[in-house]
């Protein structure tokens, strides 16, 4: 968990179905097409996805899936924070995600970019 200077701590937790509307809104606020693509991804399952929460508020999303036939290779999934969050919050979320991947034997992560 990280303290961002406010009274509440930020932490990464596994994404649940109940989180999907909030996560899609975060993505939609950045790019409508990405939100539509993410909705399809989430319909296939949430394994490997996490939400970045402060108190009870979802402020970001990230995830990664293993790459078949690799040793420690992962592809970064939908990763975004709310528009009202600081770049430091994004850095902390990604840092915690990378730490979790290292703990799972992760050695490389590939990050596809949306347009």
N, CA, C and O atoms as CSV, one atom per row, in Angstrom:
chain,resi,resn,atom,element,x,y,z
A,1,UNK,N,N,0.845,-1.184,0.000
A,1,UNK,CA,C,0.000,0.000,0.000
A,1,UNK,C,C,0.884,1.238,0.000
A,1,UNK,O,O,2.018,1.212,0.479
A,2,UNK,N,N,0.352,2.303,-0.537
A,2,UNK,CA,C,1.098,3.543,-0.639
A,2,UNK,C,C,0.291,4.676,-0.042
A,2,UNK,O,O,-0.937,4.706,-0.130
A,3,UNK,N,N,1.008,5.609,0.568
A,3,UNK,CA,C,0.368,6.796,1.117
A,3,UNK,C,C,0.661,7.938,0.162
A,3,UNK,O,O,1.822,8.219,-0.138
A,4,UNK,N,N,-0.375,8.590,-0.315
A,4,UNK,CA,C,-0.186,9.634,-1.315
A,4,UNK,C,C,-0.255,11.026,-0.724
A,4,UNK,O,O,-0.428,11.998,-1.460
A,5,UNK,N,N,-0.124,11.145,0.588
A,5,UNK,CA,C,-0.197,12.455,1.207
A,5,UNK,C,C,-1.595,12.775,1.705
A,5,UNK,O,O,-1.764,13.682,2.520
A,6,UNK,N,N,-2.595,12.053,1.234
A,6,UNK,CA,C,-3.945,12.238,1.747
A,6,UNK,C,C,-4.129,11.266,2.909
A,6,UNK,O,O,-3.197,10.556,3.288
A,7,UNK,N,N,-5.324,11.241,3.464
A,7,UNK,CA,C,-5.586,10.394,4.614
A,7,UNK,C,C,-5.788,8.930,4.235
A,7,UNK,O,O,-5.702,8.059,5.100
A,8,UNK,N,N,-6.052,8.641,2.970
A,8,UNK,CA,C,-6.368,7.279,2.577
A,8,UNK,C,C,-5.216,6.650,1.825
A,8,UNK,O,O,-4.455,7.327,1.133
A,9,UNK,N,N,-5.104,5.346,1.974
A,9,UNK,CA,C,-4.047,4.594,1.317
A,9,UNK,C,C,-4.535,4.069,-0.025
A,9,UNK,O,O,-5.721,3.798,-0.212
A,10,UNK,N,N,-3.598,3.932,-0.950
A,10,UNK,CA,C,-3.897,3.341,-2.247
A,10,UNK,C,C,-3.383,1.909,-2.238
A,10,UNK,O,O,-2.320,1.623,-1.687
A,11,UNK,N,N,-4.148,1.014,-2.853
A,11,UNK,CA,C,-3.714,-0.372,-2.943
A,11,UNK,C,C,-4.292,-1.017,-4.188
A,11,UNK,O,O,-5.319,-0.595,-4.719
A,12,UNK,N,N,-3.607,-2.043,-4.632
A,12,UNK,CA,C,-4.038,-2.831,-5.770
A,12,UNK,C,C,-4.774,-4.052,-5.237
A,12,UNK,O,O,-4.297,-4.725,-4.323
A,13,UNK,N,N,-5.938,-4.333,-5.812
A,13,UNK,CA,C,-6.672,-5.537,-5.431
A,13,UNK,C,C,-7.241,-6.178,-6.687
A,13,UNK,O,O,-7.440,-5.493,-7.691
A,14,UNK,N,N,-7.506,-7.483,-6.649
A,14,UNK,CA,C,-8.066,-8.143,-7.831
A,14,UNK,C,C,-9.379,-7.488,-8.262
A,14,UNK,O,O,-10.207,-7.123,-7.429
A,15,UNK,N,N,-9.550,-7.349,-9.561
A,15,UNK,CA,C,-10.759,-6.768,-10.121
A,15,UNK,C,C,-11.905,-7.774,-10.009
A,15,UNK,O,O,-11.719,-8.975,-10.208
A,16,UNK,N,N,-13.094,-7.257,-9.687
A,16,UNK,CA,C,-14.311,-8.067,-9.584
A,16,UNK,C,C,-15.320,-7.573,-10.625
A,16,UNK,O,O,-15.204,-6.460,-11.137
A,17,UNK,N,N,-16.298,-8.408,-10.925
A,17,UNK,CA,C,-17.325,-8.012,-11.899
A,17,UNK,C,C,-18.005,-6.709,-11.510
A,17,UNK,O,O,-18.323,-5.897,-12.378
A,18,UNK,N,N,-18.231,-6.500,-10.230
A,18,UNK,CA,C,-18.884,-5.276,-9.767
A,18,UNK,C,C,-18.055,-4.027,-10.081
A,18,UNK,O,O,-18.592,-2.919,-10.077
A,19,UNK,N,N,-16.764,-4.186,-10.352
A,19,UNK,CA,C,-15.877,-3.051,-10.655
A,19,UNK,C,C,-15.959,-2.619,-12.118
A,19,UNK,O,O,-15.538,-1.514,-12.460
A,20,UNK,N,N,-16.492,-3.474,-12.977
A,20,UNK,CA,C,-16.447,-3.210,-14.418
A,20,UNK,C,C,-17.026,-1.848,-14.799
A,20,UNK,O,O,-16.379,-1.130,-15.562
A,21,UNK,N,N,-18.210,-1.447,-14.315
A,21,UNK,CA,C,-18.728,-0.129,-14.724
A,21,UNK,C,C,-17.788,1.025,-14.389
A,21,UNK,O,O,-17.584,1.917,-15.212
A,22,UNK,N,N,-17.214,1.013,-13.186
A,22,UNK,CA,C,-16.289,2.099,-12.802
A,22,UNK,C,C,-15.032,2.081,-13.668
A,22,UNK,O,O,-14.550,3.130,-14.095
A,23,UNK,N,N,-14.508,0.886,-13.923
A,23,UNK,CA,C,-13.305,0.767,-14.743
A,23,UNK,C,C,-13.578,1.231,-16.174
A,23,UNK,O,O,-12.770,1.950,-16.762
A,24,UNK,N,N,-14.707,0.822,-16.728
A,24,UNK,CA,C,-15.039,1.248,-18.098
A,24,UNK,C,C,-15.227,2.760,-18.174
A,24,UNK,O,O,-14.895,3.370,-19.191
A,25,UNK,N,N,-15.752,3.372,-17.122
A,25,UNK,CA,C,-15.895,4.833,-17.120
A,25,UNK,C,C,-14.526,5.513,-17.127
A,25,UNK,O,O,-14.321,6.500,-17.833
A,26,UNK,N,N,-13.593,4.981,-16.337
A,26,UNK,CA,C,-12.235,5.541,-16.328
A,26,UNK,C,C,-11.636,5.471,-17.733
A,26,UNK,O,O,-11.072,6.447,-18.228
A,27,UNK,N,N,-11.767,4.305,-18.365
A,27,UNK,CA,C,-11.221,4.136,-19.717
A,27,UNK,C,C,-11.961,5.013,-20.722
A,27,UNK,O,O,-11.335,5.598,-21.606
A,28,UNK,N,N,-13.280,5.112,-20.600
A,28,UNK,CA,C,-14.087,5.928,-21.512
A,28,UNK,C,C,-13.688,7.396,-21.429
A,28,UNK,O,O,-13.651,8.093,-22.443
A,29,UNK,N,N,-13.390,7.862,-20.224
A,29,UNK,CA,C,-12.987,9.265,-20.055
A,29,UNK,C,C,-11.687,9.568,-20.789
A,29,UNK,O,O,-11.420,10.723,-21.119
A,30,UNK,N,N,-10.881,8.554,-21.045
A,30,UNK,CA,C,-9.630,8.717,-21.800
A,30,UNK,C,C,-9.850,8.494,-23.291
A,30,UNK,O,O,-9.355,9.253,-24.125
A,31,UNK,N,N,-10.615,7.418,-23.620
A,31,UNK,CA,C,-10.811,7.072,-25.032
A,31,UNK,C,C,-12.011,6.138,-25.158
A,31,UNK,O,O,-11.998,5.028,-24.625
A,32,UNK,N,N,-13.031,6.583,-25.854
A,32,UNK,CA,C,-14.270,5.806,-25.989
A,32,UNK,C,C,-14.028,4.447,-26.652
A,32,UNK,O,O,-14.589,3.437,-26.227
A,33,UNK,N,N,-13.197,4.426,-27.690
A,33,UNK,CA,C,-12.920,3.161,-28.380
A,33,UNK,C,C,-12.201,2.171,-27.462
A,33,UNK,O,O,-12.492,0.975,-27.491
A,34,UNK,N,N,-11.269,2.661,-26.653
A,34,UNK,CA,C,-10.578,1.780,-25.709
A,34,UNK,C,C,-11.566,1.170,-24.720
A,34,UNK,O,O,-11.454,-0.007,-24.377
A,35,UNK,N,N,-12.532,1.962,-24.262
A,35,UNK,CA,C,-13.523,1.445,-23.315
A,35,UNK,C,C,-14.334,0.321,-23.950
A,35,UNK,O,O,-14.636,-0.677,-23.297
A,36,UNK,N,N,-14.686,0.482,-25.220
A,36,UNK,CA,C,-15.434,-0.568,-25.915
A,36,UNK,C,C,-14.593,-1.837,-26.056
A,36,UNK,O,O,-15.090,-2.943,-25.846
A,37,UNK,N,N,-13.331,-1.674,-26.409
A,37,UNK,CA,C,-12.443,-2.831,-26.530
A,37,UNK,C,C,-12.230,-3.508,-25.169
A,37,UNK,O,O,-12.196,-4.735,-25.073
A,38,UNK,N,N,-12.091,-2.698,-24.135
A,38,UNK,CA,C,-11.890,-3.245,-22.791
A,38,UNK,C,C,-13.128,-4.013,-22.327
A,38,UNK,O,O,-13.003,-5.043,-21.665
A,39,UNK,N,N,-14.308,-3.527,-22.663
A,39,UNK,CA,C,-15.534,-4.230,-22.279
A,39,UNK,C,C,-15.518,-5.644,-22.843
A,39,UNK,O,O,-15.912,-6.591,-22.163
A,40,UNK,N,N,-15.065,-5.788,-24.087
A,40,UNK,CA,C,-14.961,-7.117,-24.701
A,40,UNK,C,C,-13.928,-7.971,-23.962
A,40,UNK,O,O,-14.169,-9.151,-23.707
A,41,UNK,N,N,-12.796,-7.387,-23.624
A,41,UNK,CA,C,-11.766,-8.107,-22.861
A,41,UNK,C,C,-12.347,-8.611,-21.540
A,41,UNK,O,O,-12.150,-9.771,-21.176
A,42,UNK,N,N,-13.056,-7.748,-20.828
A,42,UNK,CA,C,-13.585,-8.114,-19.513
A,42,UNK,C,C,-14.701,-9.151,-19.614
A,42,UNK,O,O,-14.908,-9.921,-18.676
A,43,UNK,N,N,-15.423,-9.185,-20.734
A,43,UNK,CA,C,-16.440,-10.225,-20.926
A,43,UNK,C,C,-15.797,-11.613,-20.979
A,43,UNK,O,O,-16.414,-12.609,-20.601
A,44,UNK,N,N,-14.555,-11.663,-21.451
A,44,UNK,CA,C,-13.838,-12.946,-21.539
A,44,UNK,C,C,-13.266,-13.372,-20.187
A,44,UNK,O,O,-12.898,-14.533,-20.009
A,45,UNK,N,N,-13.189,-12.446,-19.242
A,45,UNK,CA,C,-12.695,-12.791,-17.911
A,45,UNK,C,C,-11.851,-11.683,-17.305
A,45,UNK,O,O,-11.370,-10.792,-18.006
A,46,UNK,N,N,-11.682,-11.751,-16.003
A,46,UNK,CA,C,-10.957,-10.710,-15.259
A,46,UNK,C,C,-9.651,-11.211,-14.669
A,46,UNK,O,O,-8.956,-10.468,-13.976
A,47,UNK,N,N,-9.314,-12.458,-14.936
A,47,UNK,CA,C,-8.089,-13.017,-14.385
A,47,UNK,C,C,-6.888,-12.177,-14.826
A,47,UNK,O,O,-6.700,-11.917,-16.014
A,48,UNK,N,N,-6.090,-11.764,-13.860
A,48,UNK,CA,C,-4.911,-10.956,-14.151
A,48,UNK,C,C,-5.155,-9.461,-14.108
A,48,UNK,O,O,-4.221,-8.680,-14.290
A,49,UNK,N,N,-6.406,-9.040,-13.866
A,49,UNK,CA,C,-6.725,-7.611,-13.782
A,49,UNK,C,C,-6.897,-7.183,-12.332
A,49,UNK,O,O,-7.404,-7.927,-11.493
A,50,UNK,N,N,-6.456,-5.953,-12.066
A,50,UNK,CA,C,-6.496,-5.389,-10.722
A,50,UNK,C,C,-6.996,-3.962,-10.792
A,50,UNK,O,O,-6.802,-3.270,-11.792
A,51,UNK,N,N,-7.644,-3.525,-9.715
A,51,UNK,CA,C,-8.041,-2.129,-9.604
A,51,UNK,C,C,-7.194,-1.460,-8.536
A,51,UNK,O,O,-6.821,-2.069,-7.534
A,52,UNK,N,N,-6.906,-0.205,-8.776
A,52,UNK,CA,C,-6.144,0.640,-7.854
A,52,UNK,C,C,-7.197,1.404,-7.072
A,52,UNK,O,O,-7.956,2.186,-7.644
A,53,UNK,N,N,-7.244,1.180,-5.774
A,53,UNK,CA,C,-8.290,1.788,-4.962
A,53,UNK,C,C,-7.705,2.695,-3.892
A,53,UNK,O,O,-6.617,2.465,-3.364
A,54,UNK,N,N,-8.469,3.730,-3.598
A,54,UNK,CA,C,-8.172,4.638,-2.482
A,54,UNK,C,C,-9.441,4.655,-1.633
A,54,UNK,O,O,-10.478,5.176,-2.045
A,55,UNK,N,N,-9.335,4.080,-0.449
A,55,UNK,CA,C,-10.543,3.911,0.355
A,55,UNK,C,C,-11.469,2.958,-0.378
A,55,UNK,O,O,-11.091,1.824,-0.675
A,56,UNK,N,N,-12.682,3.414,-0.672
A,56,UNK,CA,C,-13.638,2.607,-1.431
A,56,UNK,C,C,-13.719,3.021,-2.893
A,56,UNK,O,O,-14.523,2.469,-3.644
A,57,UNK,N,N,-12.898,3.985,-3.314
A,57,UNK,CA,C,-12.968,4.513,-4.678
A,57,UNK,C,C,-11.966,3.829,-5.593
A,57,UNK,O,O,-10.788,3.699,-5.262
A,58,UNK,N,N,-12.453,3.397,-6.745
A,58,UNK,CA,C,-11.562,2.869,-7.774
A,58,UNK,C,C,-10.977,4.055,-8.517
A,58,UNK,O,O,-11.709,4.874,-9.072
A,59,UNK,N,N,-9.642,4.144,-8.526
A,59,UNK,CA,C,-8.994,5.274,-9.186
A,59,UNK,C,C,-8.135,4.835,-10.369
A,59,UNK,O,O,-7.571,5.674,-11.072
A,60,UNK,N,N,-8.034,3.514,-10.594
A,60,UNK,CA,C,-7.254,3.045,-11.730
A,60,UNK,C,C,-7.441,1.563,-11.965
A,60,UNK,O,O,-8.063,0.859,-11.170
A,61,UNK,N,N,-6.886,1.106,-13.077
A,61,UNK,CA,C,-6.952,-0.307,-13.452
A,61,UNK,C,C,-5.641,-0.694,-14.121
A,61,UNK,O,O,-5.022,0.117,-14.811
A,62,UNK,N,N,-5.228,-1.919,-13.917
A,62,UNK,CA,C,-4.082,-2.465,-14.624
A,62,UNK,C,C,-4.215,-3.983,-14.633
A,62,UNK,O,O,-5.019,-4.552,-13.894
A,63,UNK,N,N,-3.442,-4.609,-15.452
A,63,UNK,CA,C,-3.474,-6.060,-15.513
A,63,UNK,C,C,-2.374,-6.577,-16.415
A,63,UNK,O,O,-1.736,-5.821,-17.147
A,64,UNK,N,N,-2.167,-7.871,-16.347
A,64,UNK,CA,C,-1.168,-8.515,-17.200
A,64,UNK,C,C,-1.539,-9.976,-17.350
A,64,UNK,O,O,-2.096,-10.595,-16.443
A,65,UNK,N,N,-1.217,-10.511,-18.515
A,65,UNK,CA,C,-1.463,-11.935,-18.763
A,65,UNK,C,C,-0.164,-12.575,-19.227
A,65,UNK,O,O,0.624,-11.962,-19.947
A,66,UNK,N,N,0.050,-13.828,-18.801
A,66,UNK,CA,C,1.268,-14.519,-19.232
A,66,UNK,C,C,1.239,-14.782,-20.734
A,66,UNK,O,O,0.177,-14.973,-21.326
A,67,UNK,N,N,2.407,-14.787,-21.329
A,67,UNK,CA,C,2.545,-15.102,-22.750
A,67,UNK,C,C,2.856,-16.584,-22.857
A,67,UNK,O,O,3.818,-17.072,-22.264
A,68,UNK,N,N,2.033,-17.297,-23.621
A,68,UNK,CA,C,2.245,-18.734,-23.815
A,68,UNK,C,C,3.644,-19.012,-24.346
A,68,UNK,O,O,4.198,-18.234,-25.122
A,69,UNK,N,N,4.200,-20.128,-23.916
A,69,UNK,CA,C,5.491,-20.625,-24.400
A,69,UNK,C,C,6.655,-19.676,-24.133
A,69,UNK,O,O,7.621,-19.641,-24.895
A,70,UNK,N,N,6.561,-18.904,-23.045
A,70,UNK,CA,C,7.682,-18.064,-22.623
A,70,UNK,C,C,7.974,-18.365,-21.159
A,70,UNK,O,O,7.143,-18.934,-20.451
A,71,UNK,N,N,9.132,-17.987,-20.728
A,71,UNK,CA,C,9.500,-18.102,-19.323
A,71,UNK,C,C,9.470,-16.695,-18.736
A,71,UNK,O,O,10.395,-15.908,-18.935
A,72,UNK,N,N,8.407,-16.394,-18.017
A,72,UNK,CA,C,8.309,-15.101,-17.350
A,72,UNK,C,C,7.905,-13.953,-18.238
A,72,UNK,O,O,8.128,-12.797,-17.881
A,73,UNK,N,N,7.312,-14.235,-19.395
A,73,UNK,CA,C,6.854,-13.164,-20.276
A,73,UNK,C,C,5.395,-12.831,-20.019
A,73,UNK,O,O,4.565,-13.728,-19.874
A,74,UNK,N,N,5.079,-11.537,-19.962
A,74,UNK,CA,C,3.720,-11.060,-19.746
A,74,UNK,C,C,3.404,-9.949,-20.736
A,74,UNK,O,O,4.298,-9.255,-21.222
A,75,UNK,N,N,2.121,-9.792,-21.025
A,75,UNK,CA,C,1.628,-8.656,-21.807
A,75,UNK,C,C,0.817,-7.785,-20.855
A,75,UNK,O,O,-0.089,-8.263,-20.173
A,76,UNK,N,N,1.155,-6.510,-20.822
A,76,UNK,CA,C,0.410,-5.565,-19.994
A,76,UNK,C,C,-0.983,-5.386,-20.574
A,76,UNK,O,O,-1.148,-5.212,-21.781
A,77,UNK,N,N,-1.985,-5.431,-19.700
A,77,UNK,CA,C,-3.364,-5.228,-20.121
A,77,UNK,C,C,-3.773,-3.777,-19.968
A,77,UNK,O,O,-2.930,-2.891,-19.819
A,78,UNK,N,N,-5.077,-3.543,-20.007
A,78,UNK,CA,C,-5.613,-2.190,-19.882
A,78,UNK,C,C,-5.060,-1.552,-18.616
A,78,UNK,O,O,-5.215,-2.091,-17.520
A,79,UNK,N,N,-4.414,-0.399,-18.775
A,79,UNK,CA,C,-3.791,0.294,-17.654
A,79,UNK,C,C,-4.113,1.778,-17.770
A,79,UNK,O,O,-3.751,2.427,-18.751
A,80,UNK,N,N,-4.793,2.304,-16.768
A,80,UNK,CA,C,-5.248,3.691,-16.833
A,80,UNK,C,C,-5.634,4.148,-15.428
A,80,UNK,O,O,-6.047,3.337,-14.600
A,81,UNK,N,N,-5.498,5.437,-15.165
A,81,UNK,CA,C,-5.999,6.010,-13.924
A,81,UNK,C,C,-6.999,7.103,-14.272
A,81,UNK,O,O,-7.037,7.595,-15.399
A,82,UNK,N,N,-7.802,7.470,-13.288
A,82,UNK,CA,C,-8.775,8.554,-13.491
A,82,UNK,C,C,-8.051,9.836,-13.858
A,82,UNK,O,O,-6.905,10.057,-13.467
A,83,UNK,N,N,-8.736,10.672,-14.611
A,83,UNK,CA,C,-8.157,11.941,-15.058
A,83,UNK,C,C,-7.753,12.854,-13.900
A,83,UNK,O,O,-6.851,13.678,-14.053
A,84,UNK,N,N,-8.404,12.720,-12.750
A,84,UNK,CA,C,-8.103,13.613,-11.627
A,84,UNK,C,C,-6.954,13.106,-10.750
A,84,UNK,O,O,-6.675,13.684,-9.699
A,85,UNK,N,N,-6.290,12.032,-11.176
A,85,UNK,CA,C,-5.190,11.462,-10.396
A,85,UNK,C,C,-3.844,11.985,-10.897
A,85,UNK,O,O,-3.705,12.391,-12.050
A,86,UNK,N,N,-2.873,11.964,-10.012
A,86,UNK,CA,C,-1.542,12.467,-10.342
A,86,UNK,C,C,-0.721,11.404,-11.073
A,86,UNK,O,O,-0.996,10.210,-10.951
A,87,UNK,N,N,0.283,11.839,-11.828
A,87,UNK,CA,C,1.202,10.872,-12.430
A,87,UNK,C,C,1.876,9.990,-11.383
A,87,UNK,O,O,2.227,8.847,-11.675
A,88,UNK,N,N,2.057,10.497,-10.183
A,88,UNK,CA,C,2.664,9.702,-9.106
A,88,UNK,C,C,1.774,8.508,-8.758
A,88,UNK,O,O,2.277,7.424,-8.465
A,89,UNK,N,N,0.470,8.702,-8.788
A,89,UNK,CA,C,-0.452,7.603,-8.518
A,89,UNK,C,C,-0.308,6.516,-9.583
A,89,UNK,O,O,-0.326,5.327,-9.266
A,90,UNK,N,N,-0.166,6.922,-10.838
A,90,UNK,CA,C,0.044,5.963,-11.922
A,90,UNK,C,C,1.359,5.211,-11.718
A,90,UNK,O,O,1.414,3.993,-11.885
A,91,UNK,N,N,2.408,5.934,-11.361
A,91,UNK,CA,C,3.709,5.315,-11.127
A,91,UNK,C,C,3.622,4.280,-10.007
A,91,UNK,O,O,4.171,3.185,-10.128
A,92,UNK,N,N,2.940,4.621,-8.930
A,92,UNK,CA,C,2.814,3.698,-7.803
A,92,UNK,C,C,2.014,2.453,-8.191
A,92,UNK,O,O,2.364,1.340,-7.799
A,93,UNK,N,N,0.939,2.642,-8.963
A,93,UNK,CA,C,0.122,1.503,-9.386
A,93,UNK,C,C,0.946,0.554,-10.244
A,93,UNK,O,O,0.931,-0.658,-10.025
A,94,UNK,N,N,1.662,1.097,-11.213
A,94,UNK,CA,C,2.470,0.261,-12.101
A,94,UNK,C,C,3.614,-0.391,-11.326
A,94,UNK,O,O,3.940,-1.552,-11.570
A,95,UNK,N,N,4.214,0.330,-10.412
A,95,UNK,CA,C,5.297,-0.225,-9.601
A,95,UNK,C,C,4.808,-1.427,-8.794
A,95,UNK,O,O,5.491,-2.448,-8.720
A,96,UNK,N,N,3.632,-1.305,-8.195
A,96,UNK,CA,C,3.102,-2.418,-7.418
A,96,UNK,C,C,2.762,-3.593,-8.333
A,96,UNK,O,O,2.978,-4.747,-7.963
A,97,UNK,N,N,2.231,-3.308,-9.529
A,97,UNK,CA,C,1.919,-4.371,-10.481
A,97,UNK,C,C,3.199,-5.103,-10.899
A,97,UNK,O,O,3.220,-6.334,-10.936
A,98,UNK,N,N,4.252,-4.368,-11.208
A,98,UNK,CA,C,5.514,-4.991,-11.601
A,98,UNK,C,C,6.087,-5.841,-10.474
A,98,UNK,O,O,6.644,-6.910,-10.722
A,99,UNK,N,N,5.952,-5.376,-9.257
A,99,UNK,CA,C,6.418,-6.149,-8.110
A,99,UNK,C,C,5.652,-7.472,-8.007
A,99,UNK,O,O,6.245,-8.517,-7.735
A,100,UNK,N,N,4.348,-7.423,-8.222
A,100,UNK,CA,C,3.535,-8.645,-8.194
A,100,UNK,C,C,3.978,-9.601,-9.308
A,100,UNK,O,O,4.055,-10.811,-9.093
A,101,UNK,N,N,4.265,-9.064,-10.489
A,101,UNK,CA,C,4.701,-9.912,-11.596
A,101,UNK,C,C,6.057,-10.555,-11.302
A,101,UNK,O,O,6.267,-11.729,-11.608
A,102,UNK,N,N,6.972,-9.791,-10.711
A,102,UNK,CA,C,8.267,-10.357,-10.328
A,102,UNK,C,C,8.076,-11.511,-9.345
A,102,UNK,O,O,8.744,-12.540,-9.440
A,103,UNK,N,N,7.155,-11.323,-8.403
A,103,UNK,CA,C,6.876,-12.374,-7.425
A,103,UNK,C,C,6.325,-13.636,-8.092
A,103,UNK,O,O,6.464,-14.735,-7.556
A,104,UNK,N,N,5.704,-13.478,-9.254
A,104,UNK,CA,C,5.151,-14.613,-10.005
A,104,UNK,C,C,6.144,-15.157,-11.036
A,104,UNK,O,O,5.783,-15.988,-11.870
A,105,UNK,N,N,7.381,-14.693,-10.980
A,105,UNK,CA,C,8.400,-15.174,-11.908
A,105,UNK,C,C,8.510,-14.364,-13.179
A,105,UNK,O,O,9.161,-14.784,-14.135
A,106,UNK,N,N,7.873,-13.196,-13.195
A,106,UNK,CA,C,7.930,-12.338,-14.382
A,106,UNK,C,C,9.333,-11.823,-14.633
A,106,UNK,O,O,10.037,-11.407,-13.713
A,107,UNK,N,N,9.730,-11.859,-15.918
A,107,UNK,CA,C,11.055,-11.376,-16.319
A,107,UNK,C,C,10.965,-10.272,-17.356
A,107,UNK,O,O,11.826,-9.395,-17.422
A,108,UNK,N,N,9.909,-10.322,-18.172
A,108,UNK,CA,C,9.723,-9.324,-19.229
A,108,UNK,C,C,8.238,-8.993,-19.311
A,108,UNK,O,O,7.377,-9.850,-19.113
A,109,UNK,N,N,7.965,-7.723,-19.609
A,109,UNK,CA,C,6.589,-7.318,-19.819
A,109,UNK,C,C,6.532,-6.487,-21.093
A,109,UNK,O,O,7.329,-5.570,-21.295
A,110,UNK,N,N,5.597,-6.821,-21.925
A,110,UNK,CA,C,5.394,-6.112,-23.190
A,110,UNK,C,C,4.165,-5.232,-23.047
A,110,UNK,O,O,3.138,-5.664,-22.524
A,111,UNK,N,N,4.274,-4.005,-23.509
A,111,UNK,CA,C,3.198,-3.033,-23.336
A,111,UNK,C,C,2.675,-2.572,-24.700
A,111,UNK,O,O,3.285,-1.722,-25.349
A,112,UNK,N,N,1.533,-3.144,-25.131
A,112,UNK,CA,C,0.915,-2.643,-26.358
A,112,UNK,C,C,0.359,-1.245,-26.105
A,112,UNK,O,O,-0.089,-0.947,-24.997
A,113,UNK,N,N,0.385,-0.403,-27.102
A,113,UNK,CA,C,-0.106,0.962,-26.974
A,113,UNK,C,C,-1.386,1.127,-27.778
A,113,UNK,O,O,-1.514,0.589,-28.878
A,114,UNK,N,N,-2.335,1.879,-27.219
A,114,UNK,CA,C,-3.530,2.184,-27.992
A,114,UNK,C,C,-3.306,3.519,-28.703
A,114,UNK,O,O,-2.439,4.307,-28.325
A,115,UNK,N,N,-4.102,3.747,-29.727
A,115,UNK,CA,C,-3.915,4.997,-30.488
A,115,UNK,C,C,-4.809,6.097,-30.017
A,115,UNK,O,O,-4.766,7.202,-30.558
